[in-house]
Amino acid sequence: MATEDALSGDPMIGAHFEVSIGSITGYFTEVSGLGSESEIVEHKIIAKGAKESIVRKIPGRLKWGDIVLKRGITKNLDFYNWRKEVEQGKVEGARQDGTIIMYDQGMTPVAEWSFTKGWPSKISGPSLQSDGNAVGIEELTIVHEGIKRAK
């Protein structure tokens, strides 16, 4: 029974995420923006003979959040080269379908999302400090035309 499954399992812990976009694959420690939202349209209704009106809220335009990926910077330039396509005005060629897989601490895939026609709207390197020993974090923002949870 679905209710028993929902109550008996622990929440999934995401240790890291694999992102595959076309021929590019990378691993990230943080992902956000895996969702959708509907704009709210307010519709005023006045019933015949009523003294007051009500406002009914109905779903409007569907929109998806930007996917933001973060990881420690590496020597791999695949995502930078993908962003370079957009900078050079080759947005149509840069549009790619992609998959994000969440792994638990035992490297078992526990969740998966697929997005369509994504392209990198932003990439940023780490904030650098000569007196620190923190890992440099790079960030990639992907805009897309739809996302769904596959697993």
C-alpha beads as a LAMMPS data file, in Angstrom:
LAMMPS data file: protein, C-alpha beads

151 atoms
150 bonds

1 atom types
1 bond types

-500.0 500.0 xlo xhi
-500.0 500.0 ylo yhi
-500.0 500.0 zlo zhi

Masses

1 110.0

Atoms # bond

1 1 1 0.000 0.000 0.000
2 1 1 1.388 3.435 -0.961
3 1 1 0.655 5.024 2.437
4 1 1 2.622 2.336 4.261
5 1 1 5.598 2.854 1.934
6 1 1 5.555 6.596 2.555
7 1 1 5.494 6.137 6.319
8 1 1 7.972 3.273 6.638
9 1 1 10.958 4.593 4.690
10 1 1 13.554 7.110 5.758
11 1 1 14.165 10.201 3.621
12 1 1 16.832 9.687 0.971
13 1 1 20.248 11.206 1.620
14 1 1 22.011 12.597 -1.435
15 1 1 25.778 12.240 -1.157
16 1 1 26.481 13.486 -4.655
17 1 1 24.948 13.935 -8.084
18 1 1 25.905 12.791 -11.572
19 1 1 24.925 15.133 -14.375
20 1 1 24.892 13.870 -17.968
21 1 1 24.261 16.295 -20.796
22 1 1 24.840 14.926 -24.274
23 1 1 28.389 13.531 -24.205
24 1 1 29.349 15.484 -21.048
25 1 1 29.240 13.874 -17.607
26 1 1 30.223 15.506 -14.331
27 1 1 29.782 14.961 -10.617
28 1 1 28.457 17.642 -8.288
29 1 1 28.026 17.998 -4.545
30 1 1 25.063 20.360 -4.627
31 1 1 22.052 20.727 -6.934
32 1 1 19.085 23.079 -6.633
33 1 1 16.158 24.115 -8.829
34 1 1 14.713 20.665 -9.555
35 1 1 11.074 21.693 -9.695
36 1 1 8.222 23.525 -11.343
37 1 1 5.710 26.145 -10.350
38 1 1 2.478 27.594 -11.693
39 1 1 1.806 31.291 -11.747
40 1 1 -1.373 32.200 -9.868
41 1 1 -4.233 33.892 -11.706
42 1 1 -6.901 35.519 -9.558
43 1 1 -10.432 35.386 -10.977
44 1 1 -13.137 37.489 -9.348
45 1 1 -16.525 35.754 -9.145
46 1 1 -19.787 37.455 -8.256
47 1 1 -22.704 35.084 -7.819
48 1 1 -26.123 36.258 -8.956
49 1 1 -27.876 37.907 -6.021
50 1 1 -24.783 37.689 -3.759
51 1 1 -23.762 40.683 -1.677
52 1 1 -20.054 39.991 -1.914
53 1 1 -17.640 38.514 -4.410
54 1 1 -15.048 35.817 -4.025
55 1 1 -11.636 35.527 -5.597
56 1 1 -10.854 32.120 -7.046
57 1 1 -7.193 31.337 -7.595
58 1 1 -6.468 29.226 -10.647
59 1 1 -3.210 27.922 -12.131
60 1 1 -1.653 30.090 -14.796
61 1 1 1.482 29.664 -16.849
62 1 1 3.758 26.736 -15.924
63 1 1 7.422 27.537 -15.388
64 1 1 10.517 25.675 -14.286
65 1 1 13.303 26.840 -12.010
66 1 1 16.886 27.152 -13.156
67 1 1 19.082 24.192 -12.227
68 1 1 22.120 25.294 -10.214
69 1 1 25.009 22.834 -9.850
70 1 1 28.007 23.242 -7.536
71 1 1 31.217 21.256 -7.206
72 1 1 34.882 21.567 -6.406
73 1 1 36.718 22.965 -9.414
74 1 1 38.563 20.420 -11.573
75 1 1 40.848 20.489 -14.628
76 1 1 37.974 19.289 -16.815
77 1 1 36.743 22.064 -19.148
78 1 1 33.708 20.305 -20.698
79 1 1 31.146 22.536 -18.980
80 1 1 33.184 25.678 -19.744
81 1 1 33.330 24.677 -23.412
82 1 1 29.571 24.071 -23.420
83 1 1 29.056 27.576 -21.992
84 1 1 31.461 28.952 -24.658
85 1 1 29.001 27.800 -27.360
86 1 1 26.356 30.104 -25.868
87 1 1 28.835 32.989 -25.552
88 1 1 29.578 32.593 -29.268
89 1 1 25.866 32.806 -30.139
90 1 1 25.423 29.082 -30.858
91 1 1 22.501 28.616 -28.447
92 1 1 20.547 26.197 -30.659
93 1 1 23.569 23.891 -30.865
94 1 1 24.097 24.160 -27.123
95 1 1 20.559 23.044 -26.235
96 1 1 20.818 19.526 -24.837
97 1 1 18.624 17.089 -22.952
98 1 1 20.137 15.961 -19.679
99 1 1 19.800 13.712 -16.672
100 1 1 20.623 14.259 -13.011
101 1 1 21.068 11.173 -10.839
102 1 1 21.252 11.418 -7.061
103 1 1 23.449 8.807 -5.327
104 1 1 23.400 7.817 -1.689
105 1 1 26.519 7.274 0.400
106 1 1 26.833 3.687 -0.892
107 1 1 26.896 4.918 -4.526
108 1 1 23.408 3.545 -5.178
109 1 1 21.227 5.701 -7.445
110 1 1 18.213 6.801 -5.389
111 1 1 16.525 9.460 -7.549
112 1 1 16.672 10.743 -11.126
113 1 1 15.473 13.817 -13.000
114 1 1 15.460 14.475 -16.759
115 1 1 15.347 17.918 -18.336
116 1 1 14.833 18.979 -21.960
117 1 1 16.640 21.511 -24.134
118 1 1 18.891 22.818 -21.378
119 1 1 21.707 25.292 -21.971
120 1 1 24.188 26.961 -19.592
121 1 1 23.127 30.513 -18.805
122 1 1 25.931 31.090 -16.306
123 1 1 29.179 29.552 -15.154
124 1 1 31.374 30.947 -12.424
125 1 1 34.680 29.918 -10.961
126 1 1 35.737 29.919 -7.336
127 1 1 36.358 32.866 -5.051
128 1 1 40.090 32.762 -4.507
129 1 1 41.929 33.411 -1.246
130 1 1 45.667 32.893 -0.867
131 1 1 45.465 32.436 2.915
132 1 1 42.697 29.808 2.890
133 1 1 42.661 26.062 2.376
134 1 1 39.030 25.640 1.281
135 1 1 38.183 23.816 -1.924
136 1 1 37.430 26.179 -4.794
137 1 1 33.775 25.830 -5.810
138 1 1 32.527 26.334 -9.351
139 1 1 28.873 26.900 -10.154
140 1 1 26.902 26.115 -13.313
141 1 1 23.361 27.400 -13.987
142 1 1 21.265 25.567 -16.574
143 1 1 17.984 26.900 -17.978
144 1 1 15.675 24.429 -19.681
145 1 1 12.224 23.834 -21.138
146 1 1 10.945 21.226 -18.713
147 1 1 11.972 18.763 -16.040
148 1 1 10.443 15.582 -14.694
149 1 1 11.374 13.165 -11.972
150 1 1 11.976 9.766 -13.566
151 1 1 12.802 7.789 -10.416

Bonds

1 1 1 2
2 1 2 3
3 1 3 4
4 1 4 5
5 1 5 6
6 1 6 7
7 1 7 8
8 1 8 9
9 1 9 10
10 1 10 11
11 1 11 12
12 1 12 13
13 1 13 14
14 1 14 15
15 1 15 16
16 1 16 17
17 1 17 18
18 1 18 19
19 1 19 20
20 1 20 21
21 1 21 22
22 1 22 23
23 1 23 24
24 1 24 25
25 1 25 26
26 1 26 27
27 1 27 28
28 1 28 29
29 1 29 30
30 1 30 31
31 1 31 32
32 1 32 33
33 1 33 34
34 1 34 35
35 1 35 36
36 1 36 37
37 1 37 38
38 1 38 39
39 1 39 40
40 1 40 41
41 1 41 42
42 1 42 43
43 1 43 44
44 1 44 45
45 1 45 46
46 1 46 47
47 1 47 48
48 1 48 49
49 1 49 50
50 1 50 51
51 1 51 52
52 1 52 53
53 1 53 54
54 1 54 55
55 1 55 56
56 1 56 57
57 1 57 58
58 1 58 59
59 1 59 60
60 1 60 61
61 1 61 62
62 1 62 63
63 1 63 64
64 1 64 65
65 1 65 66
66 1 66 67
67 1 67 68
68 1 68 69
69 1 69 70
70 1 70 71
71 1 71 72
72 1 72 73
73 1 73 74
74 1 74 75
75 1 75 76
76 1 76 77
77 1 77 78
78 1 78 79
79 1 79 80
80 1 80 81
81 1 81 82
82 1 82 83
83 1 83 84
84 1 84 85
85 1 85 86
86 1 86 87
87 1 87 88
88 1 88 89
89 1 89 90
90 1 90 91
91 1 91 92
92 1 92 93
93 1 93 94
94 1 94 95
95 1 95 96
96 1 96 97
97 1 97 98
98 1 98 99
99 1 99 100
100 1 100 101
101 1 101 102
102 1 102 103
103 1 103 104
104 1 104 105
105 1 105 106
106 1 106 107
107 1 107 108
108 1 108 109
109 1 109 110
110 1 110 111
111 1 111 112
112 1 112 113
113 1 113 114
114 1 114 115
115 1 115 116
116 1 116 117
117 1 117 118
118 1 118 119
119 1 119 120
120 1 120 121
121 1 121 122
122 1 122 123
123 1 123 124
124 1 124 125
125 1 125 126
126 1 126 127
127 1 127 128
128 1 128 129
129 1 129 130
130 1 130 131
131 1 131 132
132 1 132 133
133 1 133 134
134 1 134 135
135 1 135 136
136 1 136 137
137 1 137 138
138 1 138 139
139 1 139 140
140 1 140 141
141 1 141 142
142 1 142 143
143 1 143 144
144 1 144 145
145 1 145 146
146 1 146 147
147 1 147 148
148 1 148 149
149 1 149 150
150 1 150 151
